[in-house]
Amino acid sequence: MKIRPLHDRILVKRLEEEAKTAGGLFIPDSAKEKPIQAKVVAVGAGKRDKDGKIIPLDVKAGDKVLFSKYSGSEIKIDGEEHLILREDDLLAVLD
């Protein structure tokens, strides 16, 4: 299924967290938190300013981003979990 977010919304897929700490200890599933890193799958056209002009988004499909822990709306597309976020919910783009 194809999906195109509207306006300043962004469709992302969470990236899996490491199952092992830097010291080599394995983290059980019950102690893991949801990751706050994601890969951008699709972006909307942008936000409109007060004059009606579209301001394009700073992110593009394929970017890796950080977002707030409790932001966005969770959806399932073809059996896979995704999030729809506003550009304002993003904290940073990872290089």
N, C-alpha and C positions, 0 to 999 in steps of 0.2 A: 504494500500500500504506500502511495506517495502522500506526503504531508508537507504543507507549506505554512509556517507560522505567520500570523498577521501582525502588522505594525512593528512594534519594537520587541516582539517576543522571539525567543530562541529555543529550539529543540535540542536537548543534549542527552547523551547517554553516559551514565556514571562509569568511571574507570575503576577497575578492581583494585582494592588496597592490598598491600603486601601481607601475606599470611605469616611472615616471619619478621621479628624485630631486627635492628642493626646488630644486636648481640647474638643473634642466632636462635632466639626462643620463638616457638610457634605460638600464635595467638588463636585460641579456640573461637569457633563461630559465635558462641554466646557472648564473648567479650568484644567482638568487633563492632565498630560504629559504621554507619553508612558513610561511604566516601564523599568528600566534598570536591573532588576533582572530576571533571567530565570532558568529553569530546563533543564539540559542536557538530550536530548532524545537519541542521538547516536553520536559516535565519529569515526573519521577516524583512520587508522593504525598508522599514525605518519609522521613526517618530515624526509627526508633523509639528512644525512650530506654529506660533500664533498667526502667521501670515499664510499658512496652508502649505508651505514648502516642506518637502520630505528631507529629513536629516538622516543619512545612512548610518547603519550601526558600525561600531568599531571592530566587531568580530566577524569572522567568516566561517563557513563550513570547514571542518578539519582542525580548527584551533583547539588547544587544550586550555580549559579555564578552571578557576576556583570560584565557588559560590557559597553563599550563606547556608548553614546546616539545615535550616527549616524553611527554605524558600522554594517557590515553584509548586507546580501541580504535577503529581505523578500520573502517568498514563501508560497503557500497554499498546504497543504497535507490533503486530505479527508475533505476539507472545513474548516480546522483549520489553523490559521496563525502560521508560524514558521520562524526562522531566521537561516541562515547558516553563521557562523563566522569562522575566522581563530583563532587559539589558541592565537596569538599575540593580538587579539582584546579584550581578556578577561582581566579584571582588578584584580579579586580576586575570590576565592572559599569560599562560606559561609559554616560555620560548624553548 
